[in-house]
Amino acid sequence: MRIIRWLMMGAGVAIFLGTAAAWYWVAAFGCGMATTGCINFSIPMPWEDPELFGVLGPFFGLGVGLVVVGKWVVRA
C-alpha cells in the first residue's frame, strides 16, 4: 500500500509541475506571437486569463487532489 501512496503523490506532483510548465509555455508562445514584439512576458494570473485557467485549472486540481489522496486518504 505504501508504494501506491508514493506513486499517487509522485503522479500528482508530476501533473502539477507539467501543468505549470504548460502555463509558462503558453504565455511565452503568446508573447512570441505578438506582432509588436515582446521583451518581457509574465504568466497571467487566473483572473487575467479565465479561458486559460478554465483549460489548465482542472489539471492543477487533479495534481493537488492526487497528492492529497495519496498523503492523507490512502493508509498503509
C-alpha positions in Angstrom: 0.0 0.0 0.0 2.9 2.3 0.7 4.1 2.1 -3.0 0.6 3.2 -4.1 0.8 6.2 -1.9 4.2 7.2 -3.3 3.0 6.6 -6.9 -0.1 8.7 -6.4 1.8 11.5 -4.8 4.5 11.4 -7.5 1.9 11.4 -10.2 0.2 14.4 -8.6 3.4 16.3 -8.4 4.3 15.5 -12.0 0.8 16.6 -13.2 1.0 19.8 -11.2 4.6 20.7 -12.4 3.7 19.7 -16.0 0.7 22.0 -15.9 2.8 24.9 -14.5 5.3 24.3 -17.4 2.4 24.3 -19.9 1.1 27.6 -18.4 4.6 29.1 -18.8 4.9 27.8 -22.4 1.5 29.1 -23.4 2.4 32.5 -22.0 5.7 32.5 -23.8 4.1 31.4 -27.0 1.5 34.1 -26.8 4.3 36.7 -26.2 6.2 35.4 -29.2 3.1 35.6 -31.5 2.6 39.3 -30.7 3.2 41.4 -33.8 4.6 44.3 -31.9 7.4 42.3 -30.3 7.8 41.2 -26.8 10.8 41.8 -24.5 9.4 40.6 -21.2 6.4 38.5 -20.6 4.5 37.5 -17.5 2.5 34.4 -16.7 -1.2 35.6 -16.5 -3.0 35.1 -13.2 -6.3 33.2 -13.4 -8.3 36.4 -13.1 -6.4 37.9 -16.0 -7.0 35.0 -18.4 -10.0 32.9 -17.3 -10.1 30.9 -20.6 -6.6 29.6 -20.0 -7.4 28.8 -16.4 -10.5 27.1 -17.5 -8.4 24.7 -19.5 -5.5 24.2 -17.2 -7.1 24.7 -13.8 -8.6 21.2 -13.6 -5.2 19.8 -14.2 -3.8 21.8 -11.3 -6.7 20.5 -9.2 -6.1 16.9 -10.3 -2.4 17.2 -9.3 -3.2 18.6 -5.9 -6.0 16.1 -5.5 -3.7 13.1 -6.2 -1.2 14.4 -3.7 -3.9 14.9 -1.0 -5.4 11.5 -1.6 -2.0 9.8 -1.6 -0.9 11.6 1.5 -3.9 11.5 3.8 -6.6 9.1 2.4 -4.6 6.0 1.4 -3.4 4.3 4.5 -0.7 1.7 4.8 
